[in-house]
Amino acid sequence: MVTDALIVGAGLSGLIAANKLHKAGKIVTVVDKGRSTGGRLATRRIGDGIADHGAQFFTVRTETFREQVDEWLADDLVYVWGHGWSDGSLKRTQSDGHPRYAAKGGMNNIAKNLEENLDNVHVNTFVTDVKWDSNIWHVITHDGASFDSKVLILTPPVPQALNLLNNVPMSDVNLAELRRIEYGPCLCGLFVVDGDVNLPEPGARQNFDDAIYWIADNKAKGISEERIITMHVEARYSRVHYLDPDETTLSYLAKELQEYLGEGATIQASQLKKWRYSLPITTYPRDILQAAGLPLIFAGDAFGGRGRVEGAFMSGYAAGDTALELLK
Ligand SMILES: Cc1cc2nc3c(=O)[nH]c(=O)nc-3n(C[C@H](O)[C@H](O)[C@H](O)COP(=O)(O)OP(=O)(O)OC[C@H]3O[C@@H](n4cnc5c(N)ncnc54)[C@H](O)[C@@H]3O)c2cc1C
């Protein structure tokens, strides 16, 4: 079957584009290599606890995203976690007036909610190649299956999308534009703690001058019964230490966590997650890139210059609109 649109990537941008197309009555398929949808909207269960280990919260700056977030608030999917973060020097964060939203039960629930409306979402499906043939896209997966469509939307982090283009007649200009886009890595430690932690209210500390720029308590955040601490390491340190053994990184993070542990509190378990592509460093100025002369759209948080959750949303939204135009 040839569908109207095939979307590679079931992160926020891919799911938003898919929902737009689905609502407009188009037949759309989404494929993702992950075990579940969400991409960097990632939540992990450890024992009885839950921890967000990708995106931690999001802000709203555009009217379009505001409308979506108002719907999510009305549906009880998201809540206001706080209004700013202390750098650790204050026990209580001083509000800067801007809400920081998070998803009830973990950020991945946003993806689960968006996936509910869709008929054809395939996880554990790794796209290995893309072919353009007589006005039809053939998207080839790890098991040799082919998904065929009229329009193709690629939402993986751009270096991963570029790996799929060997059999696509892309213009040199477009390729150069895509190759300019870069992301920073992020090493993320998760620590199950028995006892209290001393993090500023509402349960997180953010300091971009520190190698560990983010420390958050998923219990104080309200998503976990057990105390699990998420620690994020900034891009430069993460790049230098990306290939260090997991135990080395975890013991470095555990040592840094000591000063936040309450009296008698102990670390019960730890896990490391390595994000090769966490936040875009060099972005593309427009919300999407449509390949010259092809019904092929590149989207994701690296498009539109915003980055982050809102950038992924806005790019997915624009990708959906452009795909609808192409299908007219
Ligand atoms: C550690 C970390 C902390 C962050 N903190 C914040 C924050 O606090 N606030 C904020 O606003 N943003 C934050 N972000 C950024 C935010 O998570 C992203 O901007 C957003 O989720 C990106 O969505 P996306 O759809 O563009 O990409 P992704 O979520 O990366 O989705 C792309 C999808 O493509 C899939 N894919 C890739 N290659 C293939 C292939 N060959 N075949 C099939 N599928 C493929 C991947 O599995 C993935 O699911 C953070 C990100 C990280 C990693």
Ligand as a Chemical Component Dictionary entry (heavy atoms), coordinates in Angstrom:
data_LIG
# 
_chem_comp.id                   LIG 
_chem_comp.type                 NON-POLYMER 
_chem_comp.pdbx_formal_charge   0 
_chem_comp.three_letter_code    LIG 
# 
loop_
_chem_comp_atom.comp_id 
_chem_comp_atom.atom_id 
_chem_comp_atom.alt_atom_id 
_chem_comp_atom.type_symbol 
_chem_comp_atom.charge 
_chem_comp_atom.model_Cartn_x 
_chem_comp_atom.model_Cartn_y 
_chem_comp_atom.model_Cartn_z 
_chem_comp_atom.pdbx_ordinal 
LIG C1  C1  C 0 19.236 15.070 28.181 1  
LIG C2  C2  C 0 18.256 15.972 27.514 2  
LIG C3  C3  C 0 17.675 17.020 28.235 3  
LIG C4  C4  C 0 16.745 17.864 27.635 4  
LIG N1  N1  N 0 16.134 18.822 28.388 5  
LIG C5  C5  C 0 15.173 19.573 27.836 6  
LIG C6  C6  C 0 14.401 20.450 28.634 7  
LIG O1  O1  O 0 14.511 20.452 29.871 8  
LIG N2  N2  N 0 13.491 21.251 28.021 9  
LIG C7  C7  C 0 13.268 21.206 26.670 10 
LIG O2  O2  O 0 12.420 21.948 26.174 11 
LIG N3  N3  N 0 13.956 20.335 25.898 12 
LIG C8  C8  C 0 14.879 19.517 26.447 13 
LIG N4  N4  N 0 15.536 18.599 25.687 14 
LIG C9  C9  C 0 15.318 18.598 24.242 15 
LIG C10 C10 C 0 13.998 17.924 23.819 16 
LIG O3  O3  O 0 13.930 16.653 24.425 17 
LIG C11 C11 C 0 14.018 17.803 22.300 18 
LIG O4  O4  O 0 14.174 19.096 21.740 19 
LIG C12 C12 C 0 12.770 17.181 21.674 20 
LIG O5  O5  O 0 12.243 16.138 22.463 21 
LIG C13 C13 C 0 13.175 16.684 20.285 22 
LIG O6  O6  O 0 12.081 16.096 19.610 23 
LIG P1  P1  P 0 12.319 15.633 18.096 24 
LIG O7  O7  O 0 11.046 15.039 17.613 25 
LIG O8  O8  O 0 12.893 16.759 17.303 26 
LIG O9  O9  O 0 13.480 14.545 18.138 27 
LIG P2  P2  P 0 13.561 13.133 18.880 28 
LIG O10 O10 O 0 12.766 13.144 20.121 29 
LIG O11 O11 O 0 15.009 12.815 18.966 30 
LIG O12 O12 O 0 12.856 12.118 17.870 31 
LIG C14 C14 C 0 13.528 11.543 16.774 32 
LIG C15 C15 C 0 13.153 10.073 16.692 33 
LIG O13 O13 O 0 13.759 9.510  15.523 34 
LIG C16 C16 C 0 14.035 8.165  15.813 35 
LIG N5  N5  N 0 15.030 7.700  14.839 36 
LIG C17 C17 C 0 16.288 8.154  14.629 37 
LIG N6  N6  N 0 16.882 7.476  13.618 38 
LIG C18 C18 C 0 15.970 6.553  13.195 39 
LIG C19 C19 C 0 15.991 5.539  12.190 40 
LIG N7  N7  N 0 17.066 5.346  11.390 41 
LIG N8  N8  N 0 14.900 4.746  12.037 42 
LIG C20 C20 C 0 13.791 4.917  12.832 43 
LIG N9  N9  N 0 13.725 5.881  13.790 44 
LIG C21 C21 C 0 14.791 6.680  13.961 45 
LIG C22 C22 C 0 14.560 8.185  17.241 46 
LIG O14 O14 O 0 14.421 6.919  17.852 47 
LIG C23 C23 C 0 13.652 9.250  17.868 48 
LIG O15 O15 O 0 12.558 8.672  18.557 49 
LIG C24 C24 C 0 16.420 17.699 26.268 50 
LIG C25 C25 C 0 16.977 16.646 25.555 51 
LIG C26 C26 C 0 17.874 15.776 26.172 52 
LIG C27 C27 C 0 18.412 14.589 25.416 53 
# 
loop_
_chem_comp_bond.comp_id 
_chem_comp_bond.atom_id_1 
_chem_comp_bond.atom_id_2 
_chem_comp_bond.value_order 
_chem_comp_bond.pdbx_ordinal 
LIG C1  C2  SING 1  
LIG C2  C3  SING 2  
LIG C2  C26 DOUB 3  
LIG C3  C4  DOUB 4  
LIG C4  N1  SING 5  
LIG C4  C24 SING 6  
LIG N1  C5  DOUB 7  
LIG C5  C6  SING 8  
LIG C5  C8  SING 9  
LIG C6  O1  DOUB 10 
LIG C6  N2  SING 11 
LIG N2  C7  SING 12 
LIG C7  O2  DOUB 13 
LIG C7  N3  SING 14 
LIG N3  C8  DOUB 15 
LIG C8  N4  SING 16 
LIG N4  C9  SING 17 
LIG N4  C24 SING 18 
LIG C9  C10 SING 19 
LIG C10 O3  SING 20 
LIG C10 C11 SING 21 
LIG C11 O4  SING 22 
LIG C11 C12 SING 23 
LIG C12 O5  SING 24 
LIG C12 C13 SING 25 
LIG C13 O6  SING 26 
LIG O6  P1  SING 27 
LIG P1  O7  DOUB 28 
LIG P1  O8  SING 29 
LIG P1  O9  SING 30 
LIG O9  P2  SING 31 
LIG P2  O10 DOUB 32 
LIG P2  O11 SING 33 
LIG P2  O12 SING 34 
LIG O12 C14 SING 35 
LIG C14 C15 SING 36 
LIG C15 O13 SING 37 
LIG C15 C23 SING 38 
LIG O13 C16 SING 39 
LIG C16 N5  SING 40 
LIG C16 C22 SING 41 
LIG N5  C17 SING 42 
LIG N5  C21 SING 43 
LIG C17 N6  DOUB 44 
LIG N6  C18 SING 45 
LIG C18 C19 SING 46 
LIG C18 C21 DOUB 47 
LIG C19 N7  SING 48 
LIG C19 N8  DOUB 49 
LIG N8  C20 SING 50 
LIG C20 N9  DOUB 51 
LIG N9  C21 SING 52 
LIG C22 O14 SING 53 
LIG C22 C23 SING 54 
LIG C23 O15 SING 55 
LIG C24 C25 DOUB 56 
LIG C25 C26 SING 57 
LIG C26 C27 SING 58 
# 
